[in-house]
Amino acid sequence: MKKFALLASLMLMGASASMAQWSNKQDEYLRVFPEKSLYESDVQMAPNGNAWLFFNYPEDGTIKYAVQLVDSLGNLVFGEEPLVVSQYPTRTYNVVNEYLTVDSEGNAIVVVHDCRYSDSEKMAMSYTAYKISQTGEFLWGEDGVALDGEKAHDFSACMATTEIADKSIVFAWQEVDVETYKNVLRMQRISREGEILWDPAEVCLKDPKVDYSYPYLVDGGNNQVLMVYAAGSAKDLYVRKIDFDGASVWSEDTQIYRGGWGNIPLQSVLDVQPSGDNGVIVAWYDDRYFTQVESVYMTYVKTNGEIGFAAGVEGQKLGLAGWRSFRPQCVYDPTSDSFYAIWEESNSGQSWSRIVAQRIGKEGELLWGENALELRPLTQVRYGYQSVQLGVPGEVAFFYMENESGTYAGEVKTTATVINVNDTTLRRENDFTACENSTPKQNLRTTPMHDGRYWLAMWSDGIESPKDLVMHRVNNDLTVGVPESNAVEGVQADANTFVALATLIEGEAMFATNFATATQATLAIYDINGALVATPFEGVLAAGKQYIEWNANVPAGIYMATLTTAQGVETVKVLVK
C-alpha cells in the first residue's frame, strides 16, 4: 500500500515541488530538510544526475529513517517532507554506519538499524535493507530485507555496502559473537530482486582470539568484493578479497598497516576508495612514533593482493613538511592514472593551519613535491570538511570550509578550488556560498561531478536555525544553480556529440565531443555578428569523449562555437562575462 499512496501524493504535489529549484544566487540555498532535529544525513548522486538524500531524526518518540530525491533541476521529488522508510524503536541513532548507497540503476539502498526483531526489554539491534526506486517504490518490499535472518544482537555496528557486477549488493558489519564474545565481521549479499544469497553465520571473519572491526567495502571486479578491515587490539589494517559465493580469493589477506592508533576511532581516520583497476586505495593519519606529530599516509592494493607502493606495509607518507596532519580524503583519476588526496595541516598547538593536496603515482611517487601543494597558506584560520572530486580531464576540484573565528559558530567560507593537475596552476576558485551576511556552516559533503557539468554540495547552515540542511549545485565554472537559457548549458544539436561544458564563461571555455569513430574536425568561434574570433581546434578528433579548451580572451558577449565534421555542423552558444 505504501508505494501506491506515495505515487498518488507525487501526482498531487507536482506543482508545489517545482517551486523549489536550484538558485543562481550564491546566498539562496535549496533547503532539503524541514525545520526539525536531525542526527545523520548523507547525499549520493544517481547516474541520471538526480541526488538521493538520507536523513535520520527523532520524532514521535522514536527515530525515523527517511530519504529525499532531488532532481537535476533542484526539485524535491517527494515534497517538503522526506519519504519515511522506517520508524521502528531503536536504541541508538548512530553506531558508525553507511546508511545510503545508490546502485547503478539509480535506486537508493538504505540500511536501517533498529529493534524490530527484539523484545521491548532487551532492545537488541538488527539491520534491515531497503531498495527504493526514484518513483518511491519499495522494490524489496515495505518491510525490507533482514540481513541476518531476523536475528537481533546486543551489539552491531559499522555497516558497509557496495554493488558488484551482477547488480547484487554486498553488506558487511561488525558484531559481538555470542560464543566467543569477540567482535566478528559478518557479510550478506542480496540479489537485484531482493533474494538473500549468503548466510552471515558462514560468510564471516571470526577468531576466538582476535577482535575484528571497521569493515569497508569496494567493488573488486568480476563479481568479487574487497573488504578493508582492522584486526586485533592494535587495529592492524588488512584487505581481503571475497568471491561471488563469499569465499576468500587470496591465500592470505594482505596486511597494509601494522596499526597503532591510540584511542582514535577509525571511522574518523580512514578513507577507503576504489583504485580504478579493481584494487583499493586507503588513506589515513597516525602518530606511529609517538611524537605528537601526526602524518598522513596512503596505500594501494592491486587486484591480485600485492601492495603497489614501494613503501609497502608502512604506507606512503604523503607530505614531508613536518606539520601535524589530519583527515585525508582521496580519489583515483582514470584520465591521469594517478591518485589525489587533500588534508589539513597545523602547528603543534593547532592554532595555525593550512590545506594541502598531493598527486600520487601508481608506485607511490609524490608528484606534487615532497611537501605537497599548498591550497591555503598557514594562518590562524580553521579548516575542515575537506573533500576531493574529479573535474573535467586535466582538472581536479578540492572543497573545504574555512573559519577565521576558529569555530564553525561564526562566519564560514565554503570554497572550491580547481587545479590543473599537470602544472598545479589554479584554474578556478570560489567561495560559492559567499553573501553579504555570512552564516554559520558545518558538515560539508560533496558528490562526484555529473556528466562533466556540476557537483552537488550539502551542508548544515544557520540561515534561520542551526539545523537547516541546505544544498547548492556547483557548476564546472564554479557558478551555482541551473544555468540561464541564454548562458547555454546543453544548447546543442546533439548532446551526445558536441556540448559546451561551461555555463557562463570567464577566462576559458571547455567543450566536449563524443563520436563513435575518429573524425576530421574544426572548432571555430564566431561573435554575434558572425566574425571569426578563434579556431581552438583543427585536426583529427579521436573516438569517444574528447575535450577542447578555448582561452576566451575576448570582450564580454554572446559567441557561437561551431564544430564542423564529416557528419555535419553543430553549434552551441556561450556567454562570456
Buried (B, 14 or more C-beta within 10 A) or exposed (E): EBBEEBEEBBEEBEEEBEEBBBBBEBBBBBBBBBEEEBEBBBBBBBEEBBBBBBBBBBEEEEBBBBBBBBBBBBBBBBBBBBBBBBBBEBBBBEBBBBBBBBBEBBBBBBBBBBBBBBEEEEBBBBBBBBBBBBEBBBBBEEEBBBBBEEBBBEEBBBBBBBBBEEEBBBBBBBBBBEEBEBBBBBBBBBBBEBEBBBBBEEBBBBBEEBBBBBBBBBBBBEBBBBBBBBBBEEBBBBBBBBEBEBEBBEEEBBBBBBBEBEEBEBEEBBBBBBBBBBBBBBBBBBBBEEEEEBBBBBBBBBBEBEBBBEBEBBBBBBBEBEBBBBBBBBBBBEBBEBBBBBBBBBBEEEEBBBBBBBBBBBEBEBBBBEBBBBBBEBEEBBBBBBBBBBBBBBBBBBBBBBBEEEEBEBBBBBBBBBBEBEEBEEBBBBBBBEEEEBBBBBBBBBBBBBBBBBBBBBBBBBBEEEBBBBBBBBBBBBBBBBBEEEBBBEBBEEEEBBBBBBBBBBEBBBBBBBBEEEBEBBBBBBBEEEEEBBEBBEEEBEEEEBBBBBEBEBEEEEBBBBBBBEBEEBBBBBBBE
